[in-house]
Amino acid sequence: MKEKLIYGIQQIGIGVKNADIAFKWYATKLGADALIFDDSNEATYMAKYMGGKPRKKELY
């Protein structure tokens, strides 16, 4: 059996204008092609870091 390559995932948020284009770039340039999280709800827990109000996770 092959040794595991990934043992866990720590999600980070990176603000981009177009998530689809960014995903393709990360997949081709960095080999990171696993979609872990895709959500368009409001980011309520991060409001205190975003001017005190929740913001949509996707702008389009």
C-alpha distance matrix in Angstrom:
0.0 3.8 6.5 9.0 12.0 14.5 15.3 18.7 21.6 25.1 27.5 30.5 33.4 34.7 38.0 38.3 41.0 38.8 35.3 34.4 35.3 33.6 30.3 30.5 31.4 28.4 26.1 27.6 28.4 25.6 22.7 23.1 23.2 22.0 25.2 24.8 28.4 31.4 34.6 38.2 39.8 41.9 40.3 42.5 40.6 41.0 44.7 45.9 44.2 45.5 49.3 49.4 48.7 45.6 44.6 42.7 39.2 39.8 43.2 43.2
3.8 0.0 3.8 6.4 8.7 11.7 13.1 16.6 19.2 22.6 25.0 27.7 30.6 31.7 35.0 35.3 38.1 36.0 32.6 31.8 32.4 30.6 27.4 27.6 28.1 25.1 23.0 24.4 24.9 22.0 19.4 19.8 20.4 19.5 22.9 22.6 26.3 29.3 32.6 36.2 37.9 39.9 38.2 40.5 38.6 38.7 42.4 43.5 41.6 42.9 46.7 47.0 46.4 43.4 42.2 40.5 36.8 37.4 40.7 40.8
6.5 3.8 0.0 3.8 6.4 9.3 10.2 13.9 16.7 19.9 22.6 25.3 28.5 29.7 33.2 33.8 36.8 35.0 31.6 31.2 31.9 29.6 26.7 27.3 27.5 24.2 22.5 24.2 24.3 21.0 18.8 18.9 20.0 18.9 22.1 21.4 25.0 28.3 31.4 35.1 36.5 38.2 36.2 38.4 36.2 36.2 40.0 40.9 38.9 40.5 44.2 44.6 44.1 41.3 40.4 38.9 35.2 36.2 39.5 39.9
9.0 6.4 3.8 0.0 3.8 5.7 6.7 10.3 13.0 16.4 19.0 21.8 24.9 26.3 29.8 30.5 33.6 31.8 28.3 28.1 29.0 26.6 23.7 24.6 25.0 21.6 20.0 22.1 22.3 18.9 16.7 16.1 17.1 15.7 18.7 17.7 21.3 24.6 27.7 31.3 32.8 34.4 32.4 34.6 32.5 32.6 36.3 37.3 35.4 36.9 40.7 40.9 40.4 37.6 36.6 35.1 31.5 32.5 35.9 36.4
12.0 8.7 6.4 3.8 0.0 3.8 6.7 9.5 11.3 14.5 16.8 19.3 22.3 23.3 26.8 27.4 30.5 28.8 25.5 25.3 25.9 23.4 20.6 21.5 21.6 18.1 16.8 18.8 18.7 15.2 13.3 12.8 14.3 13.4 16.6 16.0 19.5 22.8 26.0 29.5 31.1 32.6 30.6 33.0 31.0 30.7 34.4 35.4 33.2 34.6 38.3 38.9 38.4 35.6 34.5 33.0 29.3 30.2 33.4 34.0
14.5 11.7 9.3 5.7 3.8 0.0 3.8 5.8 7.6 11.0 13.4 16.1 19.3 20.7 24.2 25.2 28.3 26.8 23.3 23.6 24.5 21.8 19.1 20.6 20.8 17.1 16.3 18.9 18.8 15.2 13.4 11.9 13.4 11.6 14.3 13.0 16.4 19.9 22.8 26.4 27.8 29.2 27.1 29.4 27.3 27.1 30.9 31.9 29.9 31.3 35.0 35.4 34.9 32.1 31.1 29.8 26.1 27.3 30.6 31.4
15.3 13.1 10.2 6.7 6.7 3.8 0.0 3.8 7.2 10.3 13.4 16.4 19.8 21.9 25.4 26.8 30.1 28.8 25.3 25.9 27.1 24.3 21.6 23.5 23.8 20.1 19.5 22.4 22.1 18.4 17.0 15.1 16.4 14.2 16.2 14.1 17.1 20.8 23.3 26.9 27.8 29.0 26.7 28.6 26.2 26.4 30.2 31.0 29.3 31.1 34.7 34.8 34.4 31.8 31.2 30.1 26.6 28.2 31.7 32.8
18.7 16.6 13.9 10.3 9.5 5.8 3.8 0.0 3.8 6.8 9.8 13.1 16.5 18.8 22.3 24.0 27.3 26.2 22.7 23.7 25.1 22.2 19.7 22.1 22.4 18.7 18.7 21.8 21.5 17.9 16.8 14.2 15.5 12.9 14.2 11.5 14.0 17.8 20.1 23.6 24.3 25.4 23.0 24.8 22.4 22.6 26.4 27.3 25.7 27.4 31.1 31.0 30.7 28.0 27.5 26.5 23.1 25.0 28.5 29.8
21.6 19.2 16.7 13.0 11.3 7.6 7.2 3.8 0.0 3.8 6.2 9.5 12.8 15.1 18.6 20.3 23.6 22.7 19.1 20.5 21.9 18.9 16.6 19.3 19.6 15.9 16.3 19.7 19.4 15.9 15.2 12.1 13.4 10.8 11.5 8.7 10.9 14.7 16.9 20.3 21.2 22.1 19.8 21.9 19.7 19.6 23.3 24.4 22.6 24.1 27.8 27.9 27.5 24.7 24.0 23.0 19.6 21.4 24.8 26.2
25.1 22.6 19.9 16.4 14.5 11.0 10.3 6.8 3.8 0.0 3.8 6.6 10.2 12.9 16.3 18.6 22.1 21.7 18.5 20.5 21.7 18.4 16.8 20.0 19.8 16.2 17.5 20.7 20.0 16.7 16.8 13.5 15.2 13.0 13.0 10.1 11.2 14.7 16.3 19.3 19.9 20.2 17.4 19.3 16.9 16.4 20.2 21.0 19.1 20.8 24.4 24.7 24.5 22.1 21.6 21.1 17.7 20.0 23.2 25.1
27.5 25.0 22.6 19.0 16.8 13.4 13.4 9.8 6.2 3.8 0.0 3.8 6.8 9.7 13.0 15.3 18.6 18.3 15.1 17.4 18.8 15.6 14.3 17.7 17.7 14.5 16.1 19.5 18.9 16.1 16.3 12.7 14.0 12.0 11.0 8.3 8.4 11.5 13.0 15.8 16.5 16.9 14.2 16.6 14.7 13.9 17.6 18.8 16.8 18.0 21.7 22.1 21.6 19.0 18.1 17.4 14.0 16.2 19.5 21.4
30.5 27.7 25.3 21.8 19.3 16.1 16.4 13.1 9.5 6.6 3.8 0.0 3.8 6.5 9.9 12.6 16.1 16.5 13.8 16.6 17.6 14.1 13.7 17.2 16.6 13.8 16.1 19.2 18.1 15.7 16.8 13.4 15.1 13.8 12.7 10.8 10.2 12.5 13.6 15.7 16.5 16.2 13.3 15.9 14.1 12.4 15.9 16.9 14.3 15.4 19.1 20.0 19.7 17.5 16.4 16.1 12.8 14.9 17.7 20.0
33.4 30.6 28.5 24.9 22.3 19.3 19.8 16.5 12.8 10.2 6.8 3.8 0.0 3.8 6.4 9.4 12.8 13.5 11.3 14.5 15.5 12.3 12.6 16.2 15.7 13.6 16.3 19.2 18.3 16.5 17.8 14.5 15.7 14.8 13.0 11.7 10.2 11.3 11.9 13.1 14.2 13.7 11.1 14.1 13.1 10.9 13.8 15.3 12.5 12.8 16.5 17.7 17.2 14.9 13.2 12.9 9.7 11.7 14.2 16.7
34.7 31.7 29.7 26.3 23.3 20.7 21.9 18.8 15.1 12.9 9.7 6.5 3.8 0.0 3.8 6.3 10.0 11.1 9.5 12.9 13.1 9.7 11.0 14.3 13.2 11.7 14.9 17.2 16.1 14.9 16.8 13.9 15.3 15.4 13.8 13.4 12.3 12.7 13.6 14.4 16.0 15.5 13.4 16.7 16.1 13.4 15.8 17.2 14.0 13.6 17.1 19.1 18.5 16.5 14.2 13.8 10.6 11.6 13.4 15.7
38.0 35.0 33.2 29.8 26.8 24.2 25.4 22.3 18.6 16.3 13.0 9.9 6.4 3.8 0.0 3.8 7.0 9.0 8.5 12.2 12.4 9.7 11.9 14.9 14.0 13.4 16.6 18.7 17.8 17.4 19.3 16.6 17.4 17.7 15.6 15.7 13.8 13.3 13.5 13.2 15.0 14.2 12.7 16.1 16.3 13.4 14.9 16.6 13.5 12.2 15.4 17.6 16.7 14.9 12.1 11.6 9.1 9.4 10.4 12.9
38.3 35.3 33.8 30.5 27.4 25.2 26.8 24.0 20.3 18.6 15.3 12.6 9.4 6.3 3.8 0.0 3.8 5.6 6.2 9.5 9.0 7.0 9.9 12.4 11.5 11.9 15.0 16.6 16.0 16.4 18.2 15.9 16.4 17.3 15.3 16.3 14.7 13.6 14.3 13.8 16.3 16.1 15.3 18.9 19.5 16.8 18.1 20.1 17.1 15.4 18.2 20.7 19.4 17.4 14.2 13.0 10.5 9.5 9.8 11.4
41.0 38.1 36.8 33.6 30.5 28.3 30.1 27.3 23.6 22.1 18.6 16.1 12.8 10.0 7.0 3.8 0.0 3.8 6.5 9.2 8.7 8.3 11.4 13.3 12.9 14.2 16.8 18.1 18.0 18.9 20.5 18.5 18.5 19.5 17.2 18.6 16.8 14.8 15.1 13.8 16.5 16.5 16.6 20.1 21.3 18.8 19.5 21.8 19.1 16.7 19.1 21.6 19.9 18.0 14.4 12.8 11.2 9.0 8.0 8.9
38.8 36.0 35.0 31.8 28.8 26.8 28.8 26.2 22.7 21.7 18.3 16.5 13.5 11.1 9.0 5.6 3.8 0.0 3.8 5.6 5.6 6.3 8.7 10.3 10.8 12.4 14.4 15.8 16.4 17.5 18.5 16.6 15.9 17.0 14.7 16.7 15.1 12.9 13.8 13.0 16.2 17.1 17.5 21.2 22.5 20.4 21.5 24.1 21.5 19.3 22.0 24.1 22.1 19.7 16.1 13.7 11.6 8.8 8.7 8.2
35.3 32.6 31.6 28.3 25.5 23.3 25.3 22.7 19.1 18.5 15.1 13.8 11.3 9.5 8.5 6.2 6.5 3.8 0.0 3.8 5.5 5.0 5.9 8.6 9.7 10.3 12.0 14.2 15.1 15.4 16.0 13.6 12.7 13.4 11.0 12.9 11.5 9.6 11.1 11.2 14.6 15.9 16.0 19.8 20.8 19.1 20.7 23.3 20.9 19.2 22.3 24.0 22.0 19.2 15.8 13.3 10.4 8.2 9.6 9.4
34.4 31.8 31.2 28.1 25.3 23.6 25.9 23.7 20.5 20.5 17.4 16.6 14.5 12.9 12.2 9.5 9.2 5.6 3.8 0.0 3.8 5.5 5.2 6.4 8.7 10.1 10.7 12.5 14.3 15.1 15.1 13.2 11.5 12.7 10.7 13.5 12.7 10.7 12.8 13.2 16.9 18.8 19.2 23.0 24.0 22.6 24.3 27.0 24.7 22.9 26.0 27.6 25.5 22.5 19.2 16.3 13.5 10.9 12.2 10.8
35.3 32.4 31.9 29.0 25.9 24.5 27.1 25.1 21.9 21.7 18.8 17.6 15.5 13.1 12.4 9.0 8.7 5.6 5.5 3.8 0.0 3.8 5.5 5.2 6.3 8.8 9.9 10.7 12.0 13.6 14.3 13.2 12.2 14.3 13.0 15.9 15.6 14.0 16.2 16.4 20.0 21.4 21.5 25.3 26.2 24.3 25.9 28.4 25.6 23.9 26.9 28.9 27.1 24.5 21.0 18.5 15.8 13.3 14.0 12.9
33.6 30.6 29.6 26.6 23.4 21.8 24.3 22.2 18.9 18.4 15.6 14.1 12.3 9.7 9.7 7.0 8.3 6.3 5.0 5.5 3.8 0.0 3.8 5.4 5.0 6.2 8.5 10.0 10.3 11.2 12.4 10.8 10.7 12.7 11.6 14.0 13.8 13.0 15.3 15.9 19.2 20.3 19.8 23.5 23.9 21.8 23.8 25.9 23.0 21.7 24.9 27.0 25.5 23.0 19.8 17.7 14.6 12.9 14.1 14.0
30.3 27.4 26.7 23.7 20.6 19.1 21.6 19.7 16.6 16.8 14.3 13.7 12.6 11.0 11.9 9.9 11.4 8.7 5.9 5.2 5.5 3.8 0.0 3.8 5.4 5.2 6.1 8.7 10.0 10.2 10.2 8.2 7.2 9.0 8.2 11.0 11.5 11.0 14.0 15.5 18.8 20.4 20.0 23.7 23.9 22.3 24.7 27.0 24.3 23.3 26.7 28.4 26.7 23.9 20.9 18.4 15.1 13.6 15.5 15.1
30.5 27.6 27.3 24.6 21.5 20.6 23.5 22.1 19.3 20.0 17.7 17.2 16.2 14.3 14.9 12.4 13.3 10.3 8.6 6.4 5.2 5.4 3.8 0.0 3.8 5.5 5.0 6.2 8.4 9.8 9.5 8.9 7.7 10.6 10.6 13.9 14.9 14.3 17.3 18.6 22.1 23.9 23.6 27.4 27.7 26.1 28.3 30.6 27.9 26.7 30.0 31.9 30.2 27.4 24.2 21.7 18.5 16.6 18.1 17.1
31.4 28.1 27.5 25.0 21.6 20.8 23.8 22.4 19.6 19.8 17.7 16.6 15.7 13.2 14.0 11.5 12.9 10.8 9.7 8.7 6.3 5.0 5.4 3.8 0.0 3.8 5.4 5.3 5.8 7.7 9.0 8.9 9.2 12.4 12.8 15.6 16.6 16.4 19.3 20.4 23.8 25.0 24.3 28.0 28.1 26.0 28.3 30.2 27.1 26.1 29.4 31.5 30.3 27.8 24.7 22.6 19.4 17.8 19.0 18.6
28.4 25.1 24.2 21.6 18.1 17.1 20.1 18.7 15.9 16.2 14.5 13.8 13.6 11.7 13.4 11.9 14.2 12.4 10.3 10.1 8.8 6.2 5.2 5.5 3.8 0.0 3.8 5.6 5.4 5.1 6.4 5.5 6.9 9.8 10.7 13.0 14.4 15.1 18.2 19.9 22.9 24.1 23.0 26.6 26.2 24.3 26.9 28.6 25.6 25.1 28.6 30.5 29.4 26.9 24.1 22.2 18.7 17.8 19.6 19.7
26.1 23.0 22.5 20.0 16.8 16.3 19.5 18.7 16.3 17.5 16.1 16.1 16.3 14.9 16.6 15.0 16.8 14.4 12.0 10.7 9.9 8.5 6.1 5.0 5.4 3.8 0.0 3.8 5.8 5.7 4.5 4.6 4.4 8.1 9.8 12.7 14.8 15.5 19.0 21.0 24.2 25.9 25.0 28.6 28.3 26.8 29.5 31.5 28.6 28.2 31.7 33.3 32.1 29.2 26.5 24.2 20.7 19.6 21.6 21.2
27.6 24.4 24.2 22.1 18.8 18.9 22.4 21.8 19.7 20.7 19.5 19.2 19.2 17.2 18.7 16.6 18.1 15.8 14.2 12.5 10.7 10.0 8.7 6.2 5.3 5.6 3.8 0.0 3.8 5.9 5.6 7.6 7.9 11.7 13.5 16.5 18.5 19.0 22.3 24.1 27.4 29.0 28.2 31.8 31.6 29.8 32.4 34.2 31.2 30.6 34.0 36.0 34.8 32.1 29.2 27.0 23.6 22.2 23.8 23.1
28.4 24.9 24.3 22.3 18.7 18.8 22.1 21.5 19.4 20.0 18.9 18.1 18.3 16.1 17.8 16.0 18.0 16.4 15.1 14.3 12.0 10.3 10.0 8.4 5.8 5.4 5.8 3.8 0.0 3.8 6.0 8.1 9.9 13.4 15.2 17.6 19.5 20.3 23.5 25.2 28.2 29.4 28.2 31.8 31.2 29.1 31.7 33.2 29.9 29.6 32.9 35.1 34.3 31.9 29.1 27.3 23.9 22.9 24.3 24.2
25.6 22.0 21.0 18.9 15.2 15.2 18.4 17.9 15.9 16.7 16.1 15.7 16.5 14.9 17.4 16.4 18.9 17.5 15.4 15.1 13.6 11.2 10.2 9.8 7.7 5.1 5.7 5.9 3.8 0.0 3.8 5.4 8.3 11.3 13.5 15.4 17.6 19.1 22.3 24.4 27.2 28.3 26.8 30.2 29.3 27.4 30.3 31.6 28.5 28.5 32.0 33.9 33.3 30.8 28.3 26.7 23.1 22.6 24.6 24.8
22.7 19.4 18.8 16.7 13.3 13.4 17.0 16.8 15.2 16.8 16.3 16.8 17.8 16.8 19.3 18.2 20.5 18.5 16.0 15.1 14.3 12.4 10.2 9.5 9.0 6.4 4.5 5.6 6.0 3.8 0.0 3.8 5.8 8.9 11.8 13.9 16.7 18.3 21.8 24.3 27.1 28.7 27.4 30.8 29.9 28.5 31.5 33.1 30.2 30.3 33.9 35.5 34.5 31.8 29.4 27.4 23.7 23.1 25.4 25.3
23.1 19.8 18.9 16.1 12.8 11.9 15.1 14.2 12.1 13.5 12.7 13.4 14.5 13.9 16.6 15.9 18.5 16.6 13.6 13.2 13.2 10.8 8.2 8.9 8.9 5.5 4.6 7.6 8.1 5.4 3.8 0.0 3.8 5.9 8.5 10.3 13.0 14.8 18.3 20.9 23.6 25.1 23.8 27.1 26.2 24.9 28.0 29.7 27.0 27.1 30.8 32.2 31.1 28.3 26.0 24.1 20.3 20.1 22.6 22.8
23.2 20.4 20.0 17.1 14.3 13.4 16.4 15.5 13.4 15.2 14.0 15.1 15.7 15.3 17.4 16.4 18.5 15.9 12.7 11.5 12.2 10.7 7.2 7.7 9.2 6.9 4.4 7.9 9.9 8.3 5.8 3.8 0.0 3.8 6.3 9.2 11.9 13.1 16.8 19.5 22.4 24.5 23.6 27.1 26.6 25.6 28.6 30.7 28.2 28.0 31.6 32.8 31.4 28.3 25.9 23.5 19.8 19.1 21.8 21.4
22.0 19.5 18.9 15.7 13.4 11.6 14.2 12.9 10.8 13.0 12.0 13.8 14.8 15.4 17.7 17.3 19.5 17.0 13.4 12.7 14.3 12.7 9.0 10.6 12.4 9.8 8.1 11.7 13.4 11.3 8.9 5.9 3.8 0.0 3.8 5.9 9.2 11.0 14.7 17.9 20.4 22.6 21.8 25.0 24.4 23.9 27.0 29.2 27.0 27.0 30.7 31.5 30.0 26.7 24.7 22.3 18.6 18.4 21.5 21.4
25.2 22.9 22.1 18.7 16.6 14.3 16.2 14.2 11.5 13.0 11.0 12.7 13.0 13.8 15.6 15.3 17.2 14.7 11.0 10.7 13.0 11.6 8.2 10.6 12.8 10.7 9.8 13.5 15.2 13.5 11.8 8.5 6.3 3.8 0.0 3.8 5.9 7.3 11.0 14.1 16.7 19.1 18.5 21.8 21.6 21.2 24.2 26.6 24.7 24.4 28.0 28.7 26.9 23.5 21.4 18.8 15.2 15.0 18.2 18.1
24.8 22.6 21.4 17.7 16.0 13.0 14.1 11.5 8.7 10.1 8.3 10.8 11.7 13.4 15.7 16.3 18.6 16.7 12.9 13.5 15.9 14.0 11.0 13.9 15.6 13.0 12.7 16.5 17.6 15.4 13.9 10.3 9.2 5.9 3.8 0.0 3.8 6.9 10.1 13.7 15.5 17.7 16.6 19.6 18.9 18.9 22.1 24.4 22.7 22.9 26.6 26.8 25.2 21.9 20.3 18.1 14.5 15.2 18.8 19.3
28.4 26.3 25.0 21.3 19.5 16.4 17.1 14.0 10.9 11.2 8.4 10.2 10.2 12.3 13.8 14.7 16.8 15.1 11.5 12.7 15.6 13.8 11.5 14.9 16.6 14.4 14.8 18.5 19.5 17.6 16.7 13.0 11.9 9.2 5.9 3.8 0.0 3.8 6.5 10.0 11.8 13.9 13.2 16.2 15.9 16.1 19.0 21.6 20.2 20.0 23.6 23.7 21.8 18.3 16.8 14.5 11.1 12.0 15.7 16.4
31.4 29.3 28.3 24.6 22.8 19.9 20.8 17.8 14.7 14.7 11.5 12.5 11.3 12.7 13.3 13.6 14.8 12.9 9.6 10.7 14.0 13.0 11.0 14.3 16.4 15.1 15.5 19.0 20.3 19.1 18.3 14.8 13.1 11.0 7.3 6.9 3.8 0.0 3.8 7.0 9.5 12.2 12.4 15.7 16.4 16.4 18.7 21.7 20.5 19.6 23.0 23.2 20.8 17.2 15.1 12.2 9.1 9.2 12.8 13.1
34.6 32.6 31.4 27.7 26.0 22.8 23.3 20.1 16.9 16.3 13.0 13.6 11.9 13.6 13.5 14.3 15.1 13.8 11.1 12.8 16.2 15.3 14.0 17.3 19.3 18.2 19.0 22.3 23.5 22.3 21.8 18.3 16.8 14.7 11.0 10.1 6.5 3.8 0.0 3.8 5.8 8.7 9.5 12.6 13.9 14.3 16.1 19.4 18.7 17.5 20.6 20.5 17.8 14.1 12.3 9.3 6.8 7.5 11.2 11.9
38.2 36.2 35.1 31.3 29.5 26.4 26.9 23.6 20.3 19.3 15.8 15.7 13.1 14.4 13.2 13.8 13.8 13.0 11.2 13.2 16.4 15.9 15.5 18.6 20.4 19.9 21.0 24.1 25.2 24.4 24.3 20.9 19.5 17.9 14.1 13.7 10.0 7.0 3.8 0.0 3.8 6.7 8.7 11.8 14.0 14.1 15.1 18.7 18.0 16.2 18.9 18.9 15.8 12.2 9.9 6.4 5.1 5.1 8.2 9.0
39.8 37.9 36.5 32.8 31.1 27.8 27.8 24.3 21.2 19.9 16.5 16.5 14.2 16.0 15.0 16.3 16.5 16.2 14.6 16.9 20.0 19.2 18.8 22.1 23.8 22.9 24.2 27.4 28.2 27.2 27.1 23.6 22.4 20.4 16.7 15.5 11.8 9.5 5.8 3.8 0.0 3.8 6.5 8.7 11.3 12.1 12.8 16.5 16.6 14.9 17.3 16.6 13.4 9.7 8.4 5.8 6.0 7.7 10.2 11.8
41.9 39.9 38.2 34.4 32.6 29.2 29.0 25.4 22.1 20.2 16.9 16.2 13.7 15.5 14.2 16.1 16.5 17.1 15.9 18.8 21.4 20.3 20.4 23.9 25.0 24.1 25.9 29.0 29.4 28.3 28.7 25.1 24.5 22.6 19.1 17.7 13.9 12.2 8.7 6.7 3.8 0.0 3.8 5.7 8.8 9.3 9.2 13.0 13.4 11.5 13.7 12.8 9.6 5.9 5.2 4.2 5.7 8.5 10.3 12.8
40.3 38.2 36.2 32.4 30.6 27.1 26.7 23.0 19.8 17.4 14.2 13.3 11.1 13.4 12.7 15.3 16.6 17.5 16.0 19.2 21.5 19.8 20.0 23.6 24.3 23.0 25.0 28.2 28.2 26.8 27.4 23.8 23.6 21.8 18.5 16.6 13.2 12.4 9.5 8.7 6.5 3.8 0.0 3.8 5.7 5.7 6.7 10.2 10.2 9.2 12.0 11.2 8.9 5.3 5.5 6.0 6.1 9.7 11.9 14.9
42.5 40.5 38.4 34.6 33.0 29.4 28.6 24.8 21.9 19.3 16.6 15.9 14.1 16.7 16.1 18.9 20.1 21.2 19.8 23.0 25.3 23.5 23.7 27.4 28.0 26.6 28.6 31.8 31.8 30.2 30.8 27.1 27.1 25.0 21.8 19.6 16.2 15.7 12.6 11.8 8.7 5.7 3.8 0.0 3.8 5.5 5.3 8.6 10.1 9.6 11.5 9.5 7.5 4.7 7.2 8.8 9.7 13.2 15.0 18.0
40.6 38.6 36.2 32.5 31.0 27.3 26.2 22.4 19.7 16.9 14.7 14.1 13.1 16.1 16.3 19.5 21.3 22.5 20.8 24.0 26.2 23.9 23.9 27.7 28.1 26.2 28.3 31.6 31.2 29.3 29.9 26.2 26.6 24.4 21.6 18.9 15.9 16.4 13.9 14.0 11.3 8.8 5.7 3.8 0.0 3.8 5.7 7.6 8.9 9.9 12.2 10.2 9.5 7.6 9.9 11.6 11.6 15.3 17.5 20.6
41.0 38.7 36.2 32.6 30.7 27.1 26.4 22.6 19.6 16.4 13.9 12.4 10.9 13.4 13.4 16.8 18.8 20.4 19.1 22.6 24.3 21.8 22.3 26.1 26.0 24.3 26.8 29.8 29.1 27.4 28.5 24.9 25.6 23.9 21.2 18.9 16.1 16.4 14.3 14.1 12.1 9.3 5.7 5.5 3.8 0.0 3.8 5.6 5.5 6.5 9.4 8.5 8.4 6.9 8.5 10.7 10.4 14.1 15.9 19.3
44.7 42.4 40.0 36.3 34.4 30.9 30.2 26.4 23.3 20.2 17.6 15.9 13.8 15.8 14.9 18.1 19.5 21.5 20.7 24.3 25.9 23.8 24.7 28.3 28.3 26.9 29.5 32.4 31.7 30.3 31.5 28.0 28.6 27.0 24.2 22.1 19.0 18.7 16.1 15.1 12.8 9.2 6.7 5.3 5.7 3.8 0.0 3.8 5.3 5.0 6.6 5.0 4.7 4.5 7.2 10.4 11.4 14.7 15.7 19.3
45.9 43.5 40.9 37.3 35.4 31.9 31.0 27.3 24.4 21.0 18.8 16.9 15.3 17.2 16.6 20.1 21.8 24.1 23.3 27.0 28.4 25.9 27.0 30.6 30.2 28.6 31.5 34.2 33.2 31.6 33.1 29.7 30.7 29.2 26.6 24.4 21.6 21.7 19.4 18.7 16.5 13.0 10.2 8.6 7.6 5.6 3.8 0.0 3.8 5.6 6.2 4.5 6.8 8.2 10.6 14.0 14.7 18.1 18.9 22.6
44.2 41.6 38.9 35.4 33.2 29.9 29.3 25.7 22.6 19.1 16.8 14.3 12.5 14.0 13.5 17.1 19.1 21.5 20.9 24.7 25.6 23.0 24.3 27.9 27.1 25.6 28.6 31.2 29.9 28.5 30.2 27.0 28.2 27.0 24.7 22.7 20.2 20.5 18.7 18.0 16.6 13.4 10.2 10.1 8.9 5.5 5.3 3.8 0.0 3.8 6.0 6.7 8.5 9.2 10.4 13.5 13.5 16.7 17.5 21.3
45.5 42.9 40.5 36.9 34.6 31.3 31.1 27.4 24.1 20.8 18.0 15.4 12.8 13.6 12.2 15.4 16.7 19.3 19.2 22.9 23.9 21.7 23.3 26.7 26.1 25.1 28.2 30.6 29.6 28.5 30.3 27.1 28.0 27.0 24.4 22.9 20.0 19.6 17.5 16.2 14.9 11.5 9.2 9.6 9.9 6.5 5.0 5.6 3.8 0.0 3.8 5.6 6.3 7.1 7.5 10.8 11.5 14.3 14.5 18.3
49.3 46.7 44.2 40.7 38.3 35.0 34.7 31.1 27.8 24.4 21.7 19.1 16.5 17.1 15.4 18.2 19.1 22.0 22.3 26.0 26.9 24.9 26.7 30.0 29.4 28.6 31.7 34.0 32.9 32.0 33.9 30.8 31.6 30.7 28.0 26.6 23.6 23.0 20.6 18.9 17.3 13.7 12.0 11.5 12.2 9.4 6.6 6.2 6.0 3.8 0.0 3.8 5.7 8.3 9.3 13.0 14.5 16.9 16.5 20.3
49.4 47.0 44.6 40.9 38.9 35.4 34.8 31.0 27.9 24.7 22.1 20.0 17.7 19.1 17.6 20.7 21.6 24.1 24.0 27.6 28.9 27.0 28.4 31.9 31.5 30.5 33.3 36.0 35.1 33.9 35.5 32.2 32.8 31.5 28.7 26.8 23.7 23.2 20.5 18.9 16.6 12.8 11.2 9.5 10.2 8.5 5.0 4.5 6.7 5.6 3.8 0.0 3.8 7.0 9.5 13.2 15.0 17.9 17.9 21.6
48.7 46.4 44.1 40.4 38.4 34.9 34.4 30.7 27.5 24.5 21.6 19.7 17.2 18.5 16.7 19.4 19.9 22.1 22.0 25.5 27.1 25.5 26.7 30.2 30.3 29.4 32.1 34.8 34.3 33.3 34.5 31.1 31.4 30.0 26.9 25.2 21.8 20.8 17.8 15.8 13.4 9.6 8.9 7.5 9.5 8.4 4.7 6.8 8.5 6.3 5.7 3.8 0.0 3.8 6.5 10.1 12.5 15.1 15.1 18.6
45.6 43.4 41.3 37.6 35.6 32.1 31.8 28.0 24.7 22.1 19.0 17.5 14.9 16.5 14.9 17.4 18.0 19.7 19.2 22.5 24.5 23.0 23.9 27.4 27.8 26.9 29.2 32.1 31.9 30.8 31.8 28.3 28.3 26.7 23.5 21.9 18.3 17.2 14.1 12.2 9.7 5.9 5.3 4.7 7.6 6.9 4.5 8.2 9.2 7.1 8.3 7.0 3.8 0.0 3.8 6.9 9.2 12.1 12.7 16.0
44.6 42.2 40.4 36.6 34.5 31.1 31.2 27.5 24.0 21.6 18.1 16.4 13.2 14.2 12.1 14.2 14.4 16.1 15.8 19.2 21.0 19.8 20.9 24.2 24.7 24.1 26.5 29.2 29.1 28.3 29.4 26.0 25.9 24.7 21.4 20.3 16.8 15.1 12.3 9.9 8.4 5.2 5.5 7.2 9.9 8.5 7.2 10.6 10.4 7.5 9.3 9.5 6.5 3.8 0.0 3.8 6.3 8.7 8.9 12.4
42.7 40.5 38.9 35.1 33.0 29.8 30.1 26.5 23.0 21.1 17.4 16.1 12.9 13.8 11.6 13.0 12.8 13.7 13.3 16.3 18.5 17.7 18.4 21.7 22.6 22.2 24.2 27.0 27.3 26.7 27.4 24.1 23.5 22.3 18.8 18.1 14.5 12.2 9.3 6.4 5.8 4.2 6.0 8.8 11.6 10.7 10.4 14.0 13.5 10.8 13.0 13.2 10.1 6.9 3.8 0.0 3.8 5.4 6.3 9.4
39.2 36.8 35.2 31.5 29.3 26.1 26.6 23.1 19.6 17.7 14.0 12.8 9.7 10.6 9.1 10.5 11.2 11.6 10.4 13.5 15.8 14.6 15.1 18.5 19.4 18.7 20.7 23.6 23.9 23.1 23.7 20.3 19.8 18.6 15.2 14.5 11.1 9.1 6.8 5.1 6.0 5.7 6.1 9.7 11.6 10.4 11.4 14.7 13.5 11.5 14.5 15.0 12.5 9.2 6.3 3.8 0.0 3.8 6.6 9.3
39.8 37.4 36.2 32.5 30.2 27.3 28.2 25.0 21.4 20.0 16.2 14.9 11.7 11.6 9.4 9.5 9.0 8.8 8.2 10.9 13.3 12.9 13.6 16.6 17.8 17.8 19.6 22.2 22.9 22.6 23.1 20.1 19.1 18.4 15.0 15.2 12.0 9.2 7.5 5.1 7.7 8.5 9.7 13.2 15.3 14.1 14.7 18.1 16.7 14.3 16.9 17.9 15.1 12.1 8.7 5.4 3.8 0.0 3.8 5.7
43.2 40.7 39.5 35.9 33.4 30.6 31.7 28.5 24.8 23.2 19.5 17.7 14.2 13.4 10.4 9.8 8.0 8.7 9.6 12.2 14.0 14.1 15.5 18.1 19.0 19.6 21.6 23.8 24.3 24.6 25.4 22.6 21.8 21.5 18.2 18.8 15.7 12.8 11.2 8.2 10.2 10.3 11.9 15.0 17.5 15.9 15.7 18.9 17.5 14.5 16.5 17.9 15.1 12.7 8.9 6.3 6.6 3.8 0.0 3.8
43.2 40.8 39.9 36.4 34.0 31.4 32.8 29.8 26.2 25.1 21.4 20.0 16.7 15.7 12.9 11.4 8.9 8.2 9.4 10.8 12.9 14.0 15.1 17.1 18.6 19.7 21.2 23.1 24.2 24.8 25.3 22.8 21.4 21.4 18.1 19.3 16.4 13.1 11.9 9.0 11.8 12.8 14.9 18.0 20.6 19.3 19.3 22.6 21.3 18.3 20.3 21.6 18.6 16.0 12.4 9.4 9.3 5.7 3.8 0.0
